[in-house]
Amino acid sequence: MPNIVEKMTFNYSPNFDSIKRSNKQIKYLIFHYTGMKNDLLAIRKLTSEKSRVSCHYYINKKGELIQIVPDLYVAWHAGKSKWKQDSHLNKNSIGIEISNPGHEHGYEKFKKKQINCLIKISRKLIKKYKINKKNILGHSDIAPIRKKDPGEKFPWKFLSKKNLGIWYKLNLSYLKKLRGKNKDLEMNLFLKLLKKFGYNTEYSSSNELKKIIKSFQRRFRPELVNGKLDKECLEIIKSLI
């Protein structure tokens, strides 16, 4: 673990709250992708006073770690967000940005070096701040109507095997048989379970409802992200609960 810290560089952002928080206030780890075309543009945005955004750690294309805001200061990475009873998650989370062009600029698979770096720094943070693996989330989990990152190419299943985040235990061949089947499905039941799990299920249009379902699919059913509830999605959320 010391290796990742020894190799870490610093490029501090002015975008953070000036009052320090305690270790105990940190309970979430939030993963993002940058959604920028390259590292230079991403770093420039994260460290520009005009942008009003930042993060605690940045992992570049080469898998190198850069600290943007020290842990005990509140970085501006989550925005309007909610998980279970917590809202505006900046105040009790650490945000990690991973360089990736995102859905608007040719979304691509995350590099092995980036994921290896993410595992190392995440393990360090989890141990230091006693973060529950259920509280390791993506930006789209806590802001499903606004955000897509880190997206369906993010290796949540692989990371869960490293004890970073959670995954379901269901037979894959059984699940595939349920994909696309939506007869007699209760949307209200799905949303009730989704809310119990942690998602904010408040929506004001069918388009917003579709985005909430897509957010769940990006995290737990990345093979098909279509915003349509089917029996596979229902079985997955049941098993997670």
MIDOSE-1310 file (N, C-alpha, C; in nm, 2 decimals, decimal comma, always signed):
residues 241
mpni	+0,08/-0,12/+0,00/+0,00/+0,00/+0,00/+0,08/+0,13/+0,00; +0,20/+0,13/+0,07/+0,28/+0,25/+0,07/+0,32/+0,30/-0,07; +0,33/+0,20/-0,17/+0,38/+0,24/-0,30/+0,29/+0,34/-0,37; +0,16/+0,32/-0,35/+0,07/+0,41/-0,42/+0,08/+0,56/-0,37
vekm	+0,11/+0,57/-0,24/+0,12/+0,70/-0,18/+0,25/+0,76/-0,21; +0,36/+0,68/-0,22/+0,49/+0,73/-0,25/+0,49/+0,79/-0,39; +0,42/+0,72/-0,48/+0,42/+0,77/-0,62/+0,32/+0,88/-0,65; +0,23/+0,91/-0,56/+0,13/+1,00/-0,58/+0,19/+1,14/-0,60
tfny	+0,13/+1,22/-0,69/+0,17/+1,36/-0,71/+0,05/+1,45/-0,67; +0,08/+1,58/-0,67/-0,02/+1,67/-0,62/-0,05/+1,78/-0,72; -0,18/+1,82/-0,73/-0,21/+1,93/-0,82/-0,34/+1,99/-0,76; -0,32/+2,07/-0,66/-0,44/+2,11/-0,58/-0,54/+2,20/-0,65
spnf	-0,66/+2,18/-0,61/-0,77/+2,26/-0,66/-0,82/+2,36/-0,56; -0,87/+2,48/-0,60/-0,92/+2,58/-0,50/-1,07/+2,55/-0,47; -1,12/+2,44/-0,53/-1,27/+2,42/-0,52/-1,30/+2,32/-0,41; -1,30/+2,37/-0,29/-1,34/+2,29/-0,17/-1,38/+2,38/-0,06
dsik	-1,45/+2,31/+0,04/-1,50/+2,39/+0,16/-1,38/+2,41/+0,25; -1,37/+2,53/+0,30/-1,26/+2,57/+0,39/-1,26/+2,50/+0,53; -1,37/+2,46/+0,57/-1,38/+2,40/+0,71/-1,35/+2,25/+0,70; -1,25/+2,20/+0,78/-1,21/+2,06/+0,78/-1,32/+1,98/+0,84
rsnk	-1,33/+1,85/+0,80/-1,42/+1,76/+0,86/-1,34/+1,65/+0,94; -1,41/+1,57/+1,02/-1,34/+1,47/+1,09/-1,34/+1,34/+1,01; -1,25/+1,24/+1,05/-1,25/+1,11/+0,99/-1,38/+1,04/+0,99; -1,46/+1,06/+1,10/-1,58/+0,99/+1,12/-1,69/+1,04/+1,02
qiky	-1,68/+1,16/+0,97/-1,78/+1,21/+0,88/-1,77/+1,15/+0,74; -1,65/+1,08/+0,71/-1,64/+1,02/+0,58/-1,69/+0,88/+0,58; -1,80/+0,86/+0,50/-1,87/+0,73/+0,50/-1,89/+0,67/+0,36; -1,87/+0,75/+0,26/-1,89/+0,71/+0,12/-1,76/+0,73/+0,03
lifh	-1,75/+0,64/-0,06/-1,65/+0,65/-0,17/-1,72/+0,65/-0,30; -1,70/+0,76/-0,37/-1,78/+0,78/-0,50/-1,68/+0,78/-0,62; -1,71/+0,69/-0,72/-1,63/+0,68/-0,84/-1,70/+0,76/-0,95; -1,61/+0,83/-1,03/-1,66/+0,91/-1,14/-1,57/+0,88/-1,26
ytgm	-1,62/+0,91/-1,38/-1,53/+0,93/-1,50/-1,52/+1,08/-1,53; -1,42/+1,12/-1,59/-1,40/+1,26/-1,61/-1,50/+1,32/-1,72; -1,52/+1,24/-1,83/-1,60/+1,28/-1,94/-1,53/+1,39/-2,02; -1,40/+1,39/-2,02/-1,32/+1,49/-2,09/-1,23/+1,42/-2,19
kndl	-1,20/+1,49/-2,30/-1,12/+1,42/-2,41/-0,98/+1,38/-2,37; -0,92/+1,45/-2,27/-0,78/+1,41/-2,23/-0,75/+1,45/-2,09; -0,64/+1,41/-2,04/-0,60/+1,44/-1,90/-0,58/+1,59/-1,88; -0,52/+1,66/-1,98/-0,49/+1,80/-1,97/-0,62/+1,88/-1,94
lair	-0,72/+1,85/-2,03/-0,85/+1,92/-2,01/-0,92/+1,89/-1,88; -0,91/+1,77/-1,84/-0,98/+1,72/-1,72/-0,91/+1,79/-1,59; -0,78/+1,79/-1,59/-0,71/+1,85/-1,48/-0,73/+2,00/-1,47; -0,73/+2,06/-1,59/-0,76/+2,20/-1,60/-0,90/+2,24/-1,54
klts	-1,00/+2,16/-1,57/-1,13/+2,18/-1,52/-1,14/+2,16/-1,37; -1,08/+2,06/-1,32/-1,08/+2,02/-1,18/-1,01/+2,12/-1,09; -0,91/+2,19/-1,15/-0,83/+2,29/-1,08/-0,86/+2,44/-1,11; -0,96/+2,46/-1,19/-1,00/+2,59/-1,23/-1,11/+2,65/-1,13
eksr	-1,08/+2,76/-1,08/-1,18/+2,82/-0,99/-1,31/+2,85/-1,05; -1,31/+2,87/-1,18/-1,44/+2,90/-1,26/-1,53/+2,78/-1,27; -1,47/+2,66/-1,27/-1,55/+2,54/-1,30/-1,63/+2,50/-1,18; -1,59/+2,53/-1,06/-1,66/+2,50/-0,93/-1,68/+2,35/-0,91
vsch	-1,58/+2,27/-0,97/-1,58/+2,13/-0,95/-1,44/+2,08/-0,91; -1,44/+1,97/-0,84/-1,31/+1,91/-0,80/-1,33/+1,76/-0,76; -1,23/+1,70/-0,70/-1,24/+1,57/-0,65/-1,12/+1,56/-0,55; -1,11/+1,44/-0,49/-1,00/+1,42/-0,40/-0,88/+1,36/-0,47
yyin	-0,92/+1,26/-0,55/-0,81/+1,19/-0,63/-0,84/+1,18/-0,77; -0,74/+1,18/-0,85/-0,75/+1,17/-1,00/-0,66/+1,06/-1,05; -0,71/+0,97/-1,13/-0,63/+0,87/-1,19/-0,63/+0,89/-1,34; -0,51/+0,92/-1,39/-0,49/+0,96/-1,53/-0,49/+0,84/-1,62
kkge	-0,47/+0,86/-1,75/-0,47/+0,76/-1,85/-0,36/+0,65/-1,83; -0,25/+0,69/-1,77/-0,14/+0,60/-1,74/-0,16/+0,52/-1,61; -0,27/+0,55/-1,54/-0,29/+0,48/-1,41/-0,21/+0,55/-1,30; -0,17/+0,67/-1,31/-0,10/+0,75/-1,21/-0,20/+0,82/-1,12
liqi	-0,16/+0,83/-1,00/-0,25/+0,89/-0,90/-0,21/+1,04/-0,87; -0,31/+1,13/-0,87/-0,29/+1,27/-0,84/-0,39/+1,31/-0,73; -0,34/+1,37/-0,62/-0,43/+1,43/-0,53/-0,47/+1,57/-0,56; -0,60/+1,59/-0,56/-0,66/+1,72/-0,61/-0,70/+1,80/-0,48
vpdl	-0,77/+1,73/-0,39/-0,81/+1,80/-0,26/-0,78/+1,70/-0,15; -0,72/+1,75/-0,04/-0,69/+1,66/+0,08/-0,82/+1,60/+0,13; -0,80/+1,48/+0,18/-0,92/+1,40/+0,23/-1,01/+1,47/+0,32; -0,96/+1,55/+0,42/-1,04/+1,60/+0,52/-1,11/+1,74/+0,48
yvaw	-1,09/+1,78/+0,36/-1,17/+1,89/+0,31/-1,28/+1,84/+0,21; -1,39/+1,91/+0,21/-1,50/+1,87/+0,13/-1,48/+1,91/-0,02; -1,46/+1,82/-0,11/-1,44/+1,85/-0,25/-1,58/+1,85/-0,32; -1,58/+1,93/-0,43/-1,71/+1,95/-0,50/-1,72/+1,85/-0,62
hagk	-1,76/+1,73/-0,59/-1,76/+1,63/-0,69/-1,90/+1,56/-0,71; -1,98/+1,56/-0,60/-2,11/+1,48/-0,61/-2,23/+1,57/-0,66; -2,22/+1,70/-0,62/-2,33/+1,79/-0,66/-2,46/+1,75/-0,59; -2,58/+1,78/-0,66/-2,70/+1,74/-0,60/-2,72/+1,59/-0,60
skwk	-2,72/+1,53/-0,49/-2,71/+1,38/-0,48/-2,78/+1,33/-0,36; -2,82/+1,20/-0,36/-2,88/+1,14/-0,25/-2,86/+0,99/-0,25; -2,84/+0,93/-0,13/-2,83/+0,79/-0,11/-2,90/+0,75/+0,02; -3,00/+0,67/+0,02/-3,07/+0,64/+0,14/-3,12/+0,77/+0,21
qdsh	-3,08/+0,79/+0,33/-3,13/+0,91/+0,40/-3,03/+1,03/+0,39; -2,92/+1,01/+0,32/-2,82/+1,11/+0,31/-2,84/+1,19/+0,18; -2,83/+1,32/+0,18/-2,84/+1,40/+0,06/-2,72/+1,50/+0,06; -2,69/+1,55/-0,06/-2,57/+1,64/-0,08/-2,44/+1,57/-0,03
lnkn	-2,41/+1,46/-0,09/-2,30/+1,37/-0,04/-2,16/+1,42/-0,04; -2,14/+1,54/-0,09/-2,00/+1,60/-0,09/-1,95/+1,59/+0,06; -2,04/+1,63/+0,15/-1,99/+1,65/+0,29/-1,94/+1,52/+0,36; -1,99/+1,41/+0,31/-1,94/+1,29/+0,38/-1,89/+1,18/+0,28
sigi	-1,83/+1,23/+0,18/-1,77/+1,13/+0,08/-1,63/+1,17/+0,03; -1,56/+1,08/-0,03/-1,44/+1,10/-0,10/-1,47/+1,07/-0,25; -1,43/+1,16/-0,34/-1,46/+1,14/-0,48/-1,33/+1,11/-0,55; -1,34/+1,00/-0,64/-1,22/+0,96/-0,72/-1,26/+0,98/-0,87
eisn	-1,19/+1,06/-0,94/-1,22/+1,07/-1,09/-1,12/+0,99/-1,16; -1,17/+0,92/-1,26/-1,09/+0,83/-1,35/-1,09/+0,88/-1,49; -0,98/+0,91/-1,55/-0,98/+0,96/-1,68/-1,04/+0,87/-1,79; -1,15/+0,92/-1,85/-1,22/+0,85/-1,95/-1,30/+0,95/-2,03
pghe	-1,31/+0,95/-2,16/-1,38/+1,05/-2,24/-1,53/+1,04/-2,21; -1,58/+0,93/-2,16/-1,72/+0,93/-2,13/-1,82/+0,92/-2,24; -1,94/+0,91/-2,22/-2,04/+0,88/-2,32/-2,05/+0,99/-2,43; -2,01/+1,11/-2,40/-2,02/+1,22/-2,50/-1,90/+1,23/-2,59
hgye	-1,79/+1,16/-2,55/-1,66/+1,18/-2,63/-1,60/+1,04/-2,67; -1,68/+0,94/-2,69/-1,63/+0,81/-2,73/-1,59/+0,72/-2,61; -1,69/+0,70/-2,52/-1,67/+0,62/-2,40/-1,59/+0,49/-2,43; -1,49/+0,47/-2,35/-1,40/+0,35/-2,37/-1,38/+0,27/-2,25
kfkk	-1,33/+0,15/-2,26/-1,31/+0,06/-2,15/-1,20/+0,12/-2,06; -1,21/+0,11/-1,93/-1,11/+0,16/-1,84/-0,98/+0,07/-1,85; -0,87/+0,13/-1,84/-0,74/+0,06/-1,86/-0,71/-0,02/-1,73; -0,64/-0,13/-1,75/-0,60/-0,21/-1,64/-0,52/-0,14/-1,54
kqin	-0,43/-0,05/-1,58/-0,34/+0,03/-1,49/-0,43/+0,12/-1,41; -0,53/+0,18/-1,47/-0,62/+0,27/-1,40/-0,70/+0,19/-1,28; -0,75/+0,07/-1,32/-0,82/-0,01/-1,22/-0,73/-0,06/-1,11; -0,61/-0,10/-1,14/-0,51/-0,14/-1,04/-0,49/-0,02/-0,94
clik	-0,47/+0,10/-1,00/-0,45/+0,21/-0,91/-0,57/+0,24/-0,82; -0,69/+0,23/-0,88/-0,81/+0,25/-0,81/-0,82/+0,15/-0,69; -0,79/+0,03/-0,72/-0,80/-0,07/-0,61/-0,71/-0,04/-0,49; -0,59/+0,00/-0,53/-0,49/+0,04/-0,42/-0,53/+0,16/-0,34
isrk	-0,57/+0,26/-0,40/-0,61/+0,38/-0,32/-0,74/+0,36/-0,25; -0,83/+0,29/-0,31/-0,96/+0,26/-0,25/-0,94/+0,18/-0,12; -0,86/+0,08/-0,13/-0,83/-0,01/-0,01/-0,77/+0,07/+0,10; -0,68/+0,16/+0,07/-0,62/+0,25/+0,17/-0,73/+0,34/+0,24
likk	-0,81/+0,40/+0,16/-0,92/+0,48/+0,21/-1,02/+0,41/+0,29; -1,06/+0,29/+0,24/-1,16/+0,21/+0,31/-1,11/+0,17/+0,45; -0,98/+0,13/+0,46/-0,92/+0,10/+0,59/-0,91/+0,22/+0,68; -0,86/+0,33/+0,63/-0,84/+0,45/+0,71/-0,97/+0,51/+0,76
ykin	-1,08/+0,51/+0,68/-1,20/+0,57/+0,72/-1,31/+0,47/+0,75; -1,28/+0,35/+0,75/-1,38/+0,24/+0,79/-1,50/+0,25/+0,70; -1,48/+0,25/+0,57/-1,60/+0,27/+0,48/-1,66/+0,13/+0,45; -1,79/+0,12/+0,47/-1,86/+0,00/+0,44/-1,87/-0,02/+0,29
kkni	-1,85/-0,15/+0,24/-1,84/-0,18/+0,10/-1,98/-0,14/+0,03; -2,09/-0,14/+0,11/-2,22/-0,10/+0,06/-2,22/+0,05/+0,02; -2,13/+0,12/+0,08/-2,12/+0,27/+0,05/-2,02/+0,31/-0,05; -1,98/+0,21/-0,13/-1,89/+0,24/-0,24/-1,98/+0,25/-0,37
lghs	-1,99/+0,37/-0,42/-2,09/+0,39/-0,52/-2,04/+0,47/-0,64; -2,12/+0,47/-0,75/-2,09/+0,55/-0,87/-2,17/+0,68/-0,87; -2,12/+0,78/-0,94/-2,19/+0,90/-0,95/-2,33/+0,89/-0,99; -2,36/+0,80/-1,09/-2,49/+0,77/-1,14/-2,58/+0,70/-1,03
diap	-2,52/+0,64/-0,93/-2,60/+0,58/-0,83/-2,67/+0,69/-0,74; -2,59/+0,79/-0,71/-2,63/+0,90/-0,62/-2,70/+1,01/-0,69; -2,69/+1,02/-0,82/-2,76/+1,12/-0,90/-2,81/+1,06/-1,04; -2,90/+0,96/-1,03/-2,94/+0,89/-1,15/-3,00/+0,96/-1,26
irkk	-3,06/+1,07/-1,23/-3,13/+1,15/-1,34/-3,03/+1,24/-1,41; -2,93/+1,28/-1,34/-2,83/+1,37/-1,40/-2,71/+1,31/-1,46; -2,66/+1,19/-1,40/-2,53/+1,14/-1,44/-2,53/+1,00/-1,49; -2,43/+0,97/-1,57/-2,42/+0,83/-1,63/-2,29/+0,76/-1,58
dpge	-2,20/+0,84/-1,52/-2,07/+0,79/-1,49/-2,07/+0,71/-1,35; -1,98/+0,61/-1,34/-1,87/+0,58/-1,43/-1,91/+0,49/-1,55; -2,04/+0,46/-1,56/-2,09/+0,39/-1,68/-2,09/+0,24/-1,68; -2,14/+0,18/-1,79/-2,16/+0,04/-1,80/-2,03/-0,04/-1,83
kfpw	-1,92/+0,03/-1,86/-1,79/-0,03/-1,89/-1,71/-0,03/-1,76; -1,76/+0,02/-1,66/-1,68/+0,02/-1,53/-1,69/-0,12/-1,47; -1,58/-0,18/-1,42/-1,58/-0,32/-1,38/-1,63/-0,35/-1,24; -1,76/-0,31/-1,21/-1,81/-0,33/-1,08/-1,80/-0,48/-1,03
kfls	-1,84/-0,57/-1,12/-1,83/-0,71/-1,08/-1,69/-0,75/-1,03; -1,59/-0,72/-1,11/-1,45/-0,75/-1,08/-1,41/-0,68/-0,95; -1,45/-0,56/-0,93/-1,41/-0,49/-0,81/-1,48/-0,55/-0,69; -1,60/-0,60/-0,70/-1,67/-0,66/-0,59/-1,59/-0,78/-0,54
kknl	-1,52/-0,85/-0,63/-1,44/-0,97/-0,59/-1,32/-0,92/-0,51; -1,28/-0,79/-0,52/-1,17/-0,74/-0,44/-1,23/-0,67/-0,32; -1,35/-0,69/-0,29/-1,42/-0,63/-0,17/-1,45/-0,48/-0,19; -1,45/-0,44/-0,31/-1,48/-0,30/-0,34/-1,62/-0,29/-0,40
giwy	-1,72/-0,26/-0,32/-1,86/-0,25/-0,37/-1,92/-0,39/-0,35; -2,05/-0,40/-0,38/-2,12/-0,53/-0,37/-2,17/-0,57/-0,51; -2,20/-0,70/-0,51/-2,26/-0,76/-0,63/-2,35/-0,87/-0,59; -2,44/-0,91/-0,68/-2,54/-1,01/-0,65/-2,48/-1,16/-0,67
klnl	-2,55/-1,25/-0,61/-2,51/-1,39/-0,62/-2,63/-1,47/-0,69; -2,63/-1,46/-0,82/-2,74/-1,53/-0,89/-2,68/-1,61/-1,01; -2,75/-1,71/-1,05/-2,70/-1,79/-1,16/-2,72/-1,71/-1,29; -2,61/-1,70/-1,37/-2,61/-1,61/-1,49/-2,70/-1,67/-1,60
sylk	-2,70/-1,80/-1,62/-2,78/-1,86/-1,72/-2,93/-1,85/-1,69; -2,96/-1,85/-1,56/-3,10/-1,83/-1,51/-3,14/-1,69/-1,54; -3,05/-1,59/-1,51/-3,08/-1,45/-1,53/-3,10/-1,42/-1,68; -3,02/-1,48/-1,77/-3,03/-1,45/-1,91/-3,17/-1,49/-1,97
klrg	-3,23/-1,59/-1,91/-3,36/-1,64/-1,95/-3,47/-1,54/-1,92; -3,44/-1,46/-1,82/-3,54/-1,36/-1,77/-3,52/-1,22/-1,85; -3,41/-1,20/-1,92/-3,39/-1,08/-1,98/-3,49/-1,05/-2,09; -3,55/-0,93/-2,08/-3,64/-0,88/-2,18/-3,79/-0,92/-2,15
knkd	-3,80/-1,01/-2,05/-3,94/-1,05/-2,01/-4,00/-0,96/-1,91; -4,11/-0,90/-1,95/-4,17/-0,80/-1,86/-4,32/-0,82/-1,83; -4,37/-0,94/-1,87/-4,51/-0,96/-1,84/-4,54/-0,97/-1,69; -4,65/-0,90/-1,65/-4,70/-0,91/-1,51/-4,59/-0,85/-1,41
lemn	-4,51/-0,76/-1,46/-4,41/-0,69/-1,37/-4,47/-0,57/-1,30; -4,44/-0,56/-1,17/-4,49/-0,45/-1,09/-4,38/-0,34/-1,08; -4,40/-0,23/-1,15/-4,30/-0,12/-1,14/-4,29/-0,07/-1,00; -4,41/-0,06/-0,93/-4,41/-0,01/-0,79/-4,32/-0,09/-0,70
lflk	-4,32/-0,22/-0,72/-4,24/-0,31/-0,63/-4,09/-0,29/-0,66; -4,06/-0,28/-0,79/-3,92/-0,25/-0,83/-3,87/-0,12/-0,77; -3,95/-0,02/-0,78/-3,91/+0,11/-0,72/-3,90/+0,11/-0,57; -3,99/+0,03/-0,51/-3,98/+0,02/-0,36/-3,85/-0,05/-0,32
llkk	-3,82/-0,15/-0,39/-3,69/-0,23/-0,36/-3,57/-0,14/-0,39; -3,58/-0,07/-0,50/-3,47/+0,02/-0,54/-3,44/+0,13/-0,43; -3,55/+0,18/-0,38/-3,54/+0,29/-0,28/-3,49/+0,23/-0,15; -3,53/+0,11/-0,11/-3,48/+0,04/+0,01/-3,33/+0,01/-0,01
fgyn	-3,28/-0,02/-0,12/-3,14/-0,04/-0,15/-3,06/+0,09/-0,13; -3,12/+0,20/-0,17/-3,05/+0,33/-0,16/-3,08/+0,43/-0,26; -3,13/+0,39/-0,38/-3,15/+0,49/-0,48/-3,26/+0,59/-0,45; -3,24/+0,71/-0,50/-3,35/+0,81/-0,50/-3,44/+0,78/-0,61
teys	-3,57/+0,74/-0,58/-3,66/+0,70/-0,69/-3,76/+0,81/-0,72; -3,74/+0,93/-0,68/-3,83/+1,04/-0,71/-3,81/+1,08/-0,86; -3,92/+1,09/-0,93/-3,92/+1,13/-1,07/-4,04/+1,20/-1,11; -4,03/+1,28/-1,21/-4,15/+1,36/-1,25/-4,20/+1,34/-1,39
ssne	-4,13/+1,24/-1,46/-4,17/+1,21/-1,60/-4,12/+1,07/-1,63; -4,18/+1,01/-1,74/-4,14/+0,88/-1,78/-3,99/+0,88/-1,83; -3,94/+0,99/-1,88/-3,80/+1,00/-1,92/-3,71/+0,99/-1,80; -3,75/+1,05/-1,69/-3,67/+1,05/-1,56/-3,67/+0,91/-1,50
lkki	-3,79/+0,84/-1,51/-3,80/+0,71/-1,46/-3,71/+0,61/-1,54; -3,70/+0,63/-1,67/-3,61/+0,55/-1,76/-3,47/+0,57/-1,72; -3,43/+0,70/-1,68/-3,29/+0,72/-1,64/-3,26/+0,65/-1,51; -3,35/+0,65/-1,42/-3,33/+0,58/-1,29/-3,30/+0,43/-1,32
iksf	-3,39/+0,37/-1,40/-3,37/+0,23/-1,44/-3,24/+0,20/-1,51; -3,20/+0,30/-1,60/-3,07/+0,28/-1,67/-2,95/+0,29/-1,57; -2,97/+0,38/-1,47/-2,86/+0,39/-1,37/-2,84/+0,26/-1,30; -2,95/+0,19/-1,26/-2,94/+0,06/-1,20/-2,88/-0,04/-1,30
qrrf	-2,92/-0,04/-1,42/-2,87/-0,13/-1,52/-2,72/-0,11/-1,55; -2,68/+0,01/-1,55/-2,53/+0,04/-1,57/-2,45/-0,02/-1,46; -2,50/-0,02/-1,34/-2,43/-0,07/-1,23/-2,44/-0,23/-1,22; -2,56/-0,28/-1,24/-2,58/-0,42/-1,21/-2,62/-0,51/-1,33
rpel	-2,65/-0,45/-1,44/-2,69/-0,53/-1,56/-2,63/-0,45/-1,69; -2,50/-0,44/-1,69/-2,44/-0,36/-1,80/-2,45/-0,41/-1,94; -2,48/-0,54/-1,95/-2,50/-0,60/-2,08/-2,61/-0,54/-2,17; -2,71/-0,49/-2,10/-2,82/-0,43/-2,17/-2,87/-0,31/-2,09
vngk	-2,84/-0,19/-2,13/-2,89/-0,07/-2,07/-2,99/+0,00/-2,16; -3,12/-0,03/-2,13/-3,22/+0,02/-2,22/-3,33/+0,10/-2,14; -3,32/+0,10/-2,01/-3,42/+0,18/-1,93/-3,55/+0,11/-1,92; -3,56/-0,02/-1,96/-3,69/-0,09/-1,95/-3,68/-0,20/-1,84
ldke	-3,78/-0,20/-1,75/-3,78/-0,30/-1,64/-3,81/-0,43/-1,70; -3,73/-0,53/-1,66/-3,77/-0,67/-1,70/-3,74/-0,76/-1,58; -3,77/-0,89/-1,59/-3,77/-0,98/-1,48/-3,62/-1,00/-1,43; -3,53/-0,99/-1,52/-3,39/-1,00/-1,48/-3,35/-0,89/-1,38
clei	-3,39/-0,76/-1,41/-3,36/-0,65/-1,32/-3,43/-0,67/-1,19; -3,55/-0,72/-1,19/-3,63/-0,74/-1,07/-3,56/-0,84/-0,98; -3,52/-0,95/-1,04/-3,45/-1,06/-0,96/-3,32/-1,01/-0,90; -3,25/-0,92/-0,98/-3,12/-0,87/-0,93/-3,14/-0,78/-0,80
iksl	-3,24/-0,69/-0,81/-3,26/-0,60/-0,70/-3,31/-0,68/-0,58; -3,39/-0,78/-0,60/-3,44/-0,87/-0,49/-3,32/-0,93/-0,42; -3,23/-0,98/-0,50/-3,11/-1,05/-0,44/-3,02/-0,95/-0,36; -3,01/-0,83/-0,41/-2,93/-0,73/-0,34/-2,99/-0,69/-0,21
i	-3,12/-0,68/-0,21/-3,19/-0,65/-0,08/-3,17/-0,76/+0,02
